[in-house]
Amino acid sequence: MAKVDENAVNDIVSALSKLEYGSLVITVHDGEVTQIDTTEKKRYKMEAKKRKAQ
């Protein structure tokens, strides 16, 4: 098992703590974290469409 860089771990924890909805992708190459990608989702409540008058 490769040793994980402490800076990478701190960046991962930081990214997770800022993320409310979304995903975190950690890319590993040759046993080392090489990239961290975050995708944040914003969700908005939609109002129900008013029914047409009959």
C-alpha positions as CSV (number, residue, x, y, z in Angstrom):
1,M,0.0,0.0,0.0
2,A,1.4,3.4,-1.0
3,K,1.7,6.2,1.5
4,V,-0.8,9.0,0.9
5,D,0.5,12.5,0.8
6,E,-0.8,14.5,3.8
7,N,-1.5,17.5,1.6
8,A,-3.8,15.4,-0.6
9,V,-5.7,14.1,2.4
10,N,-6.1,17.6,3.7
11,D,-7.4,18.8,0.3
12,I,-9.8,15.8,0.1
13,V,-11.2,16.5,3.6
14,S,-11.5,20.2,2.8
15,A,-13.4,19.6,-0.5
16,L,-15.7,17.2,1.3
17,S,-16.5,19.7,4.0
18,K,-17.5,22.3,1.5
19,L,-19.7,20.0,-0.6
20,E,-23.4,19.9,0.2
21,Y,-24.6,18.1,-2.9
22,G,-22.4,16.7,-5.6
23,S,-19.5,14.4,-6.1
24,L,-15.8,14.2,-5.4
25,V,-13.5,12.2,-7.8
26,I,-10.0,11.3,-6.7
27,T,-7.7,10.2,-9.5
28,V,-4.8,7.9,-8.5
29,H,-1.8,7.1,-10.7
30,D,0.9,4.7,-9.7
31,G,-0.5,4.6,-6.1
32,E,-0.4,8.4,-5.7
33,V,-3.3,10.9,-5.7
34,T,-2.8,13.0,-8.8
35,Q,-6.0,14.9,-9.1
36,I,-9.2,15.8,-7.2
37,D,-12.3,16.9,-9.1
38,T,-15.5,18.2,-7.4
39,T,-18.8,18.7,-9.1
40,E,-21.3,20.7,-7.1
41,K,-25.0,20.5,-7.7
42,K,-27.5,23.3,-6.9
43,R,-31.1,22.2,-6.5
44,Y,-34.0,24.6,-6.6
45,K,-37.6,23.9,-5.7
46,M,-39.9,24.4,-8.7
47,E,-43.3,25.9,-8.1
48,A,-46.2,23.7,-9.3
49,K,-47.6,25.0,-12.6
50,K,-51.0,26.6,-12.1
51,R,-53.8,24.5,-13.6
52,K,-55.6,25.9,-16.5
53,A,-59.1,27.2,-15.8
54,Q,-61.7,24.7,-16.9
